[in-house]
Amino acid sequence: MITDYAVLMTDVQPDREVIMARDGELDHLSAVLEPVTHGVAPNGAFIYGPSGAGKTCAVRCVTSELPRSIYVNCLSSHARRSVLNRVLEGLGDGSVLERRSVSTDDLAALVREAVDGPTVIVLDEADQLDDLTVLHELYAIGELALILISNEPWPAFDLERFDKESTRLDSRIGTLENIEFKSYTDDELVSILEKRASVGVEPGVIESDELEYIARCSESDARDAIALLYYSVRNTANGAADRVTRAVIDDSKPDADEHVVRSRLSDLSRDQRLTLEAMASVGPATSGAVYETYCERADDPCHDRTVRGWLPKFKRYGLIEKSGPEHEPMYEVRETVTDELGLVV
């Protein structure tokens, strides 16, 4: 029933011909980065839009065609040192273990020394960086081109989490080409699902009405839609049925949700997992209570403002629930997350 598992997997990068409803954004980014193919580093780009809008998929598709690009997920690699280590790894400059005794300032110098030609650095989830010093350092290297990916446009960054030096970046970030990824419409999601199904599912297994139903259930999030398509087809096959029905789609929603949560958790750092574990043990709780409990569990706790900065992202990715008044909200880990983390609450 499934003929190509890869195109039905949310964490597998698809070929360009499988990516639908993003031709304009792909062409725009390709044009921005075209100088790299001529040995010249462009200014780069600032990519922004809601979760599930295809930002990472599109960027990785375009950069995979370049001579050299390095991808860093700043959700898990949110510290300056971690980002510099990921860049050095991408440049082929040894392993993290070999640099344990090297100071963070010296890591920045090593990056400058290792760059020997136009290189594109993708900083996904750039709004999750602990501080913006690393952006200053990378931007100052002439042969590096930055692509920053964020849910929010640059002016909406929570600059209050950073020191006043962060405002110096405004003019530099302003030179990056802004490319907005808007939420998918239901029709666009259907086109994405139709393409994936045409490549990865036997003909006749799922019809247009069911694809439209999956799109409506997914609330503009392509990751959720693709996961629900996969589990609906898989569960249809396991049930020895001939075609996907709405009843099977409804029954497959918990499986798809668990899959997406598992994928999100795999992107987290140890400290972010500890924060979720702390929240599970005391929630519903304020951010202050969560931070105090986290500090009791962490060997070298992150700064309070860093942990508070993770909470909106956790909410956006469906890992936690938020309730109570806006001036003092309460946070609670979703049951699916506690199950995936193996926590007893």
Solvent accessible surface area in square Angstrom, and as a share of the most:
residue,aa,sasa,rsa
1,M,59,0.26
2,I,26,0.13
3,T,85,0.49
4,D,47,0.25
5,Y,126,0.48
6,A,46,0.36
7,V,13,0.07
8,L,1,0.01
9,M,47,0.21
10,T,26,0.15
11,D,94,0.49
12,V,65,0.37
13,Q,75,0.33
14,P,15,0.10
15,D,92,0.48
16,R,76,0.28
17,E,120,0.54
18,V,10,0.06
19,I,15,0.08
20,M,62,0.28
21,A,35,0.27
22,R,9,0.03
23,D,97,0.50
24,G,52,0.50
25,E,36,0.16
26,L,3,0.01
27,D,84,0.43
28,H,67,0.30
29,L,3,0.01
30,S,35,0.23
31,A,70,0.54
32,V,24,0.14
33,L,1,0.00
34,E,82,0.37
35,P,41,0.26
36,V,5,0.03
37,T,80,0.47
38,H,131,0.59
39,G,50,0.48
40,V,87,0.50
41,A,27,0.21
42,P,20,0.13
43,N,96,0.49
44,G,1,0.01
45,A,0,0.00
46,F,0,0.00
47,I,0,0.00
48,Y,40,0.15
49,G,4,0.03
50,P,53,0.34
51,S,21,0.14
52,G,15,0.15
53,A,1,0.01
54,G,17,0.16
55,K,17,0.07
56,T,46,0.27
57,C,31,0.19
58,A,1,0.01
59,V,0,0.00
60,R,97,0.36
61,C,7,0.04
62,V,3,0.02
63,T,9,0.05
64,S,85,0.55
65,E,107,0.48
66,L,26,0.13
67,P,101,0.64
68,R,68,0.25
69,S,42,0.27
70,I,10,0.05
71,Y,63,0.24
72,V,1,0.01
73,N,31,0.16
74,C,0,0.00
75,L,4,0.02
76,S,38,0.24
77,S,8,0.05
78,H,11,0.05
79,A,36,0.28
80,R,50,0.18
81,R,72,0.26
82,S,28,0.18
83,V,0,0.00
84,L,1,0.00
85,N,8,0.04
86,R,76,0.28
87,V,0,0.00
88,L,0,0.00
89,E,71,0.32
90,G,39,0.37
91,L,22,0.11
92,G,67,0.64
93,D,53,0.28
94,G,41,0.40
95,S,47,0.30
96,V,49,0.28
97,L,123,0.61
98,E,125,0.56
99,R,11,0.04
100,R,181,0.66
101,S,114,0.74
102,V,39,0.23
103,S,56,0.36
104,T,33,0.19
105,D,94,0.49
106,D,76,0.39
107,L,0,0.00
108,A,6,0.05
109,A,26,0.20
110,L,51,0.25
111,V,1,0.00
112,R,129,0.47
113,E,132,0.59
114,A,26,0.20
115,V,15,0.09
116,D,112,0.58
117,G,13,0.13
118,P,30,0.19
119,T,1,0.00
120,V,0,0.00
121,I,0,0.00
122,V,2,0.01
123,L,0,0.00
124,D,8,0.04
125,E,19,0.08
126,A,0,0.00
127,D,18,0.09
128,Q,11,0.05
129,L,1,0.00
130,D,27,0.14
131,D,44,0.23
132,L,6,0.03
133,T,57,0.33
134,V,0,0.00
135,L,1,0.00
136,H,29,0.13
137,E,31,0.14
138,L,1,0.00
139,Y,56,0.21
140,A,70,0.54
141,I,18,0.09
142,G,70,0.67
143,E,72,0.32
144,L,13,0.06
145,A,1,0.01
146,L,3,0.01
147,I,0,0.00
148,L,0,0.00
149,I,2,0.01
150,S,2,0.01
151,N,12,0.06
152,E,67,0.30
153,P,45,0.28
154,W,19,0.07
155,P,116,0.73
156,A,55,0.43
157,F,13,0.06
158,D,74,0.38
159,L,45,0.22
160,E,164,0.74
161,R,27,0.10
162,F,15,0.06
163,D,87,0.45
164,K,170,0.72
165,E,73,0.33
166,S,3,0.02
167,T,77,0.45
168,R,142,0.52
169,L,0,0.00
170,D,64,0.33
171,S,85,0.55
172,R,85,0.31
173,I,3,0.02
174,G,56,0.54
175,T,68,0.39
176,L,5,0.02
177,E,75,0.34
178,N,77,0.40
179,I,6,0.03
180,E,80,0.36
181,F,2,0.01
182,K,137,0.58
183,S,56,0.36
184,Y,10,0.04
185,T,77,0.45
186,D,64,0.33
187,D,117,0.61
188,E,55,0.25
189,L,0,0.00
190,V,18,0.10
191,S,32,0.20
192,I,9,0.05
193,L,0,0.00
194,E,76,0.34
195,K,63,0.27
196,R,15,0.06
197,A,10,0.08
198,S,85,0.55
199,V,60,0.34
200,G,0,0.00
201,V,8,0.05
202,E,75,0.34
203,P,135,0.85
204,G,47,0.45
205,V,7,0.04
206,I,18,0.09
207,E,79,0.35
208,S,58,0.37
209,D,88,0.45
210,E,15,0.07
211,L,8,0.04
212,E,71,0.32
213,Y,37,0.14
214,I,0,0.00
215,A,0,0.00
216,R,117,0.43
217,C,43,0.26
218,S,7,0.04
219,E,148,0.66
220,S,37,0.24
221,D,21,0.11
222,A,10,0.08
223,R,57,0.21
224,D,52,0.27
225,A,0,0.00
226,I,10,0.05
227,A,1,0.01
228,L,9,0.04
229,L,0,0.00
230,Y,27,0.10
231,Y,22,0.08
232,S,0,0.00
233,V,0,0.00
234,R,81,0.29
235,N,34,0.17
236,T,1,0.01
237,A,44,0.34
238,N,111,0.57
239,G,57,0.54
240,A,93,0.72
241,A,44,0.34
242,D,122,0.63
243,R,95,0.35
244,V,0,0.00
245,T,52,0.30
246,R,113,0.41
247,A,65,0.51
248,V,32,0.19
249,I,0,0.00
250,D,59,0.31
251,D,109,0.56
252,S,0,0.00
253,K,76,0.32
254,P,79,0.50
255,D,43,0.22
256,A,7,0.06
257,D,47,0.24
258,E,69,0.31
259,H,28,0.12
260,V,15,0.09
261,V,2,0.01
262,R,113,0.41
263,S,11,0.07
264,R,20,0.07
265,L,6,0.03
266,S,81,0.52
267,D,44,0.23
268,L,15,0.08
269,S,20,0.13
270,R,167,0.61
271,D,33,0.17
272,Q,0,0.00
273,R,85,0.31
274,L,16,0.08
275,T,0,0.00
276,L,0,0.00
277,E,43,0.19
278,A,0,0.00
279,M,0,0.00
280,A,15,0.12
281,S,61,0.40
282,V,58,0.34
283,G,25,0.24
284,P,72,0.45
285,A,7,0.05
286,T,36,0.21
287,S,19,0.12
288,G,26,0.25
289,A,39,0.30
290,V,1,0.00
291,Y,42,0.16
292,E,117,0.53
293,T,19,0.11
294,Y,0,0.00
295,C,43,0.26
296,E,146,0.65
297,R,101,0.37
298,A,12,0.09
299,D,144,0.75
300,D,120,0.62
301,P,54,0.34
302,C,23,0.14
303,H,116,0.52
304,D,42,0.22
305,R,87,0.32
306,T,5,0.03
307,V,2,0.01
308,R,103,0.38
309,G,11,0.10
310,W,2,0.01
311,L,4,0.02
312,P,76,0.48
313,K,1,0.00
314,F,1,0.00
315,K,84,0.35
316,R,94,0.34
317,Y,23,0.09
318,G,24,0.23
319,L,0,0.00
320,I,2,0.01
321,E,89,0.40
322,K,79,0.33
323,S,65,0.42
324,G,55,0.53
325,P,70,0.44
326,E,136,0.61
327,H,158,0.71
328,E,94,0.42
329,P,24,0.15
330,M,64,0.28
331,Y,21,0.08
332,E,77,0.34
333,V,12,0.07
334,R,60,0.22
335,E,135,0.60
336,T,23,0.14
337,V,0,0.00
338,T,10,0.06
339,D,98,0.51
340,E,57,0.26
341,L,28,0.14
342,G,62,0.59
343,L,48,0.24
344,V,148,0.85
345,V,125,0.72
